[in-house]
Amino acid sequence: MGLTSLYAGLSGLNAHAFQLSLIGNNLSNINTPGYKSSNIAFEDLLSQTLTGGSSTGTINFLQVGLGVRVGTTNQNFSQGSLQSTGNMTDVAIQGNGFFVVRSDEGVNYTRAGNFHVDANGNLVTPDGAFVQGYTQRDPVTNQIITTGALNDVNIHPGALFPPISTSQAQVVANLDADAATTSKFMSSFRVFDSLGSAHQIDVTWTKTGTGKYDYDVTVEGADVTGGTAGKPFSLLSSPGTMEFDTSGKLTKVDGAAAAEKNITTPAFTNGAAALTFSWDLIGTNGESNVTNYSAPSATSSSMQNGFPAGTLTSFVVGADGTIQGLFTNGKTAELARIGLATFNNPGGLLKMGGNKFNASSASGEPSLGLPGQGGRGTTTGSTLELSNVDMAAEFINMIVAQRGYQANSRVITTTDEILQESLNLKR
């Protein structure tokens, strides 16, 4: 029996030394983004049966245990605290799931979202693994296709947002009803052509009578083919007419009921195609955008829906994994969608180092999809998930492991003393 207690004590030393190693690893990673702590579970070794029980079942077995061993290590996948970093490439997962990353070693999974954009515009981990997401676009809707295989997420800082030519314009102005006949008033707005260049459009009203005006729409002659530099080029075949009622509201345009006016330009000298846009004279509320009140002639506002080309300046990550680009022309566009993976048994994942996990037969196959769907967590941009290591709990576990180690070492020294006493009986 002496040797049995020696080996039982030795197994206890080994098991508690293993526990101390696990605690040390948890504490060393207390500031590692996305790190998930591990804990240990012991189990006893096979017991030695010295005598069997009676056939009548009234006497129990006489057994003695042979020690302890590490049964399993369990990974704690509870949510870590989220910390705002202000870095637009940082992403955190709130809930279940793992980022999918690809490297020369294959596909791995991670909770650490401390990414950055490399020289080629790829979103990568600190060790250069490519973050995976949905990047293919529908050729008709230009929307990101969120089915099929994942691809490397690319966010090129020099990406351009294509220009949008003007198709609708509006001027809100008042023409002074007290102005003298033949008096003129000019209002201006700009439009963008198919190449994204801006052109100033001038509208000149000439009073011809009470509540009656002629108008002309012109552009700088140097801007359009057939024009002369320094001279306005009319976009109308002949001057148009506007009429206002006794309440100062626009009632007729070119002799017909007031409505939108379609304006067409020639081709532009910069190579842009001819432009047709709608000049909205009546607002969506049915009110006149051009009025004839007894107030000084003035333009209160103008708008149009065209944009020049824009360069990507920054991006944000939404809760659904959408990477939304922000461009210098004020437009936003969906650049990609980050994909997440979930597992039936995340505790069966293999730690690969570098904050990465690998799938195994114990974890099951990954289920890929979008954040916020299928039980997957949501994503938060400019944020990192911190380690879920509980320092106070780890110190308590360290004390318990230390006492367990001391107790087992005491078993060995006590057994050694007993054996020594047995040897001394012969003297």
C-alpha positions, -999 to 999 in steps of 0.1 A, spaced: 0 0 0 29 23 5 38 24 -32 2 30 -40 0 62 -20 34 73 -35 20 70 -70 -13 86 -60 6 115 -46 27 117 -78 -4 118 -100 -17 146 -78 15 166 -83 13 162 -120 -24 171 -122 -21 202 -101 11 213 -119 -9 210 -151 -36 232 -136 -11 258 -126 2 258 -162 -33 264 -174 -39 293 -149 -5 308 -159 -16 307 -196 -49 324 -188 -32 352 -168 -6 357 -195 -33 363 -220 -54 386 -199 -48 415 -224 -50 394 -255 -80 406 -277 -107 379 -281 -89 354 -259 -111 328 -242 -99 313 -209 -97 276 -202 -104 256 -171 -95 221 -160 -116 191 -148 -99 163 -129 -110 127 -127 -99 98 -106 -79 69 -119 -91 33 -119 -96 20 -84 -79 -12 -71 -105 -37 -58 -90 -55 -28 -120 -77 -19 -153 -83 -36 -187 -78 -21 -208 -106 -7 -232 -126 -29 -260 -114 -8 -252 -78 -15 -248 -69 22 -210 -63 21 -195 -35 -1 -165 -38 -22 -132 -29 -6 -115 -5 -31 -86 20 -30 -81 47 -56 -48 50 -76 -47 87 -79 -60 115 -102 -55 126 -138 -66 155 -159 -99 146 -175 -104 175 -198 -97 212 -204 -128 233 -212 -127 266 -231 -149 293 -217 -166 310 -246 -185 336 -226 -187 371 -240 -157 394 -233 -161 430 -226 -162 454 -256 -138 484 -258 -141 512 -282 -108 518 -300 -116 545 -326 -98 524 -352 -122 518 -381 -106 484 -390 -113 469 -355 -143 447 -353 -159 429 -323 -185 401 -322 -213 405 -297 -227 370 -293 -219 337 -309 -196 332 -338 -161 335 -352 -144 355 -379 -132 334 -408 -96 340 -419 -75 324 -447 -38 320 -448 -13 296 -464 -20 272 -435 -57 270 -446 -89 284 -431 -90 293 -394 -114 310 -371 -108 338 -345 -127 360 -321 -99 387 -323 -110 415 -346 -78 437 -345 -76 438 -383 -58 463 -406 -57 470 -443 -25 459 -460 -7 475 -490 -31 458 -514 -63 469 -497 -70 435 -481 -85 434 -446 -60 411 -427 -52 399 -392 -19 410 -375 -1 379 -389 -14 386 -425 -43 361 -427 -71 374 -450 -105 382 -435 -133 364 -453 -166 379 -463 -191 383 -492 -178 405 -519 -195 395 -552 -221 419 -566 -253 414 -584 -248 427 -620 -283 441 -621 -289 456 -586 -252 462 -577 -259 448 -543 -236 424 -524 -246 388 -529 -248 372 -495 -248 335 -506 -222 312 -519 -185 310 -510 -166 336 -489 -138 357 -505 -110 379 -493 -124 413 -482 -107 441 -501 -111 477 -491 -88 497 -514 -82 532 -499 -80 547 -535 -114 532 -546 -136 556 -566 -173 561 -564 -185 566 -600 -201 600 -608 -239 603 -610 -252 626 -637 -280 651 -628 -315 639 -636 -335 663 -614 -330 699 -604 -350 725 -584 -348 762 -577 -369 779 -551 -371 816 -560 -394 846 -558 -399 871 -586 -408 905 -573 -444 913 -583 -437 951 -579 -407 950 -602 -410 972 -634 -418 956 -667 -386 945 -687 -367 941 -654 -346 910 -652 -337 885 -624 -312 856 -626 -310 825 -606 -283 797 -609 -278 761 -600 -253 735 -610 -256 701 -627 -231 672 -631 -225 655 -665 -218 618 -671 -181 623 -663 -188 640 -630 -179 675 -641 -200 704 -627 -216 730 -650 -235 762 -639 -270 766 -653 -284 801 -653 -321 809 -655 -330 845 -665 -365 858 -660 -377 890 -679 -409 906 -667 -433 912 -697 -464 922 -678 -484 917 -646 -478 881 -635 -461 873 -668 -425 865 -675 -402 852 -703 -374 829 -692 -343 815 -707 -320 787 -695 -283 790 -705 -250 774 -699 -214 787 -705 -207 784 -742 -173 769 -736 -188 739 -718 -209 726 -747 -203 717 -783 -215 744 -807 -210 771 -780 -187 801 -779 -164 807 -749 -176 837 -729 -211 837 -743 -242 820 -727 -256 791 -747 -293 788 -746 -307 753 -738 -342 763 -751 -352 765 -788 -368 798 -779 -375 818 -747 -402 802 -726 -431 819 -707 -444 817 -672 -477 830 -658 -487 836 -622 -522 839 -607 -534 867 -584 -520 849 -553 -485 848 -568 -485 811 -576 -472 796 -609 -501 785 -631 -488 781 -666 -454 773 -682 -451 777 -720 -488 781 -722 -496 748 -705 -504 739 -669 -474 744 -647 -454 712 -644 -418 700 -646 -397 712 -675 -373 688 -692 -340 705 -702 -316 689 -726 -280 700 -732 -257 693 -762 -227 670 -757 -201 686 -735 -167 696 -747 -150 674 -720 -164 643 -737 -194 639 -716 -227 628 -732 -256 652 -737 -276 656 -704 -313 656 -699 -327 666 -665 -361 676 -651 -365 711 -638 -391 708 -610 -412 739 -610 -439 724 -587 -428 709 -554 -439 675 -540 -464 692 -518 -481 708 -549 -468 743 -541 -450 765 -566 -412 765 -564 -412 798 -583 -435 825 -569 -445 861 -578 -450 878 -544 -445 915 -535 -411 908 -521 -376 913 -534 -366 889 -561 -343 862 -545 -333 826 -547 -339 808 -513 -325 774 -523 -315 751 -551 -308 714 -553 -299 687 -578 -293 649 -575 -260 646 -593 -226 639 -578 -190 640 -589 -167 610 -586 -156 604 -550 -126 588 -533 -130 564 -504 -119 581 -472 -131 558 -445 -156 530 -437 -177 518 -409 -188 482 -400 -225 477 -391 -242 452 -369 -250 430 -398 -214 429 -410 -219 455 -437 -187 474 -445 -201 508 -456 -176 531 -475 -177 569 -470 -166 589 -501 -154 624 -506 -185 633 -527 -207 626 -496 -220 593 -510 -219 559 -492 -216 525 -507 -216 489 -495 -181 475 -500 -185 440 -486 -202 419 -459 -182 402 -432 -190 365 -427 -191 346 -394 -189 309 -386 -206 290 -358 -200 255 -345 -222 229 -327 -194 224 -302 -170 254 -301 -153 237 -271 -140 211 -296 -120 237 -316 -82 233 -317 -61 263 -305 -36 271 -332 -19 301 -317 -21 336 -330 -56 339 -316 -68 314 -341 -88 281 -339 -91 252 -363 -121 230 -368 -120 194 -357 -142 163 -357 -152 173 -321 -163 208 -331 -182 198 -361 -184 216 -395 -187 254 -395 -220 270 -403 -212 301 -424 -235 331 -428 -241 368 -420 -239 384 -385 -273 385 -368 -287 355 -387 -289 318 -378 -279 323 -342 -248 343 -350 -238 374 -330 -237 409 -344 -206 429 -353 -195 463 -339 -171 485 -357 -142 504 -342 -144 481 -312 -125 451 -298 -136 422 -276 -113 419 -246 -102 387 -230 -128 370 -208 -102 360 -182 -114 368 -146 -83 378 -127 -98 373 -92 -111 338 -101 -78 328 -116 -59 339 -84 -84 318 -63 -78 288 -86 -41 294 -82 -44 292 -44 -65 260 -47 -40 244 -71 -11 254 -49 -27 239 -18 -35 208 -38 1 205 -49 13 209 -13 -11 183 0 0 157 -25 36 165 -18 28 159 18 13 125 10 46 116 -7 68 128 22 45 111 48 46 78 29 84 81 27 86 85 64 64 55 70 85 34 47 116 46 65 101 36 98 93 1 84 130 -2 74 141 9 108 121 -20 125 149 -44 114 176 -25 134 
